[in-house]
Amino acid sequence: MDPRMRRNPYQLTDETPVYVISVAAQLSGLHPQTLRQYDRLGLVSPDRTAGRGRRYSARDIQLLRQVQQLSQDEGINLAGIKRIIELENQVTALQQRVAELSTAVEGAAAALQQREAQVHASYRRDLVRYEDVQQASALVVWRPKPKRTAE
């Protein structure tokens, strides 16, 4: 396994759920009841503890701020915001897929070039006669044979 892929289970990332609802409400500038409503609507879905308590990550806090900005500053309703979030998530997923496919194509192209080089290296050049072909500028006139007539 790639050492970069191994993650320390105690390392905090943007996706690590660490904030309880009261702290998330303070950080996002929203009321805890608003966070519960956003969760019910599926706008921001925090992780849950074993006791079903909500735990918000830094990314969730950022998303809560974005929802508030779209709602208050841009005047977009919650259904529209939900659709925007879904489309942004879809774009992100597609960009990741494009990156994966680009990597796969590059790998396949490199393998093809390597195989092509192996094939060319395997040619038996001692059996192939090489002659320098010069292009001639001769003109050839074509005359069709006369058609036979039925006798």
ZIMOZI-V815198 format. One record per residue. N is the residue number from 0. RES is the residue in one letter. PSI is psi in whole degrees, -180 to 180 (NA if undefined). Layout:
# ZIMOZI-V815198
N|RES|PSI  N|RES|PSI
This chain:
# ZIMOZI-V815198
0|M|142  1|D|128  2|P|-27  3|R|-25  4|M|-26  5|R|131  6|R|140  7|N|125  8|P|-16  9|Y|2  10|Q|131  11|L|133  12|T|-179  13|D|-23  14|E|-3  15|T|120  16|P|110  17|V|-20  18|Y|129  19|V|169  20|I|-36  21|S|-40  22|V|-42  23|A|-38  24|A|-44  25|Q|-45  26|L|-33  27|S|-14  28|G|21  29|L|163  30|H|145  31|P|-34  32|Q|-34  33|T|-40  34|L|-41  35|R|-40  36|Q|-43  37|Y|-37  38|D|-45  39|R|-37  40|L|-13  41|G|14  42|L|-49  43|V|117  44|S|97  45|P|163  46|D|165  47|R|147  48|T|177  49|A|-31  50|G|13  51|R|14  52|G|146  53|R|140  54|R|121  55|Y|144  56|S|173  57|A|-35  58|R|-38  59|D|-41  60|I|-43  61|Q|-42  62|L|-39  63|L|-41  64|R|-39  65|Q|-42  66|V|-45  67|Q|-42  68|Q|-44  69|L|-38  70|S|-50  71|Q|-45  72|D|-37  73|E|-16  74|G|25  75|I|136  76|N|168  77|L|-34  78|A|-40  79|G|-39  80|I|-42  81|K|-42  82|R|-40  83|I|-45  84|I|-43  85|E|-44  86|L|-39  87|E|-41  88|N|-39  89|Q|-41  90|V|-44  91|T|-45  92|A|-41  93|L|-37  94|Q|-39  95|Q|-41  96|R|-41  97|V|-42  98|A|-42  99|E|-46  100|L|-36  101|S|-42  102|T|-42  103|A|-42  104|V|-43  105|E|-41  106|G|-42  107|A|-39  108|A|-41  109|A|-41  110|A|-39  111|L|-44  112|Q|-39  113|Q|-44  114|R|-39  115|E|-41  116|A|-38  117|Q|-42  118|V|-46  119|H|-35  120|A|-23  121|S|-8  122|Y|141  123|R|93  124|R|-19  125|D|-18  126|L|-8  127|V|123  128|R|135  129|Y|126  130|E|136  131|D|115  132|V|125  133|Q|140  134|Q|131  135|A|154  136|S|34  137|A|147  138|L|128  139|V|129  140|V|131  141|W|128  142|R|119  143|P|151  144|K|144  145|P|143  146|K|143  147|R|140  148|T|149  149|A|129  150|E|NA
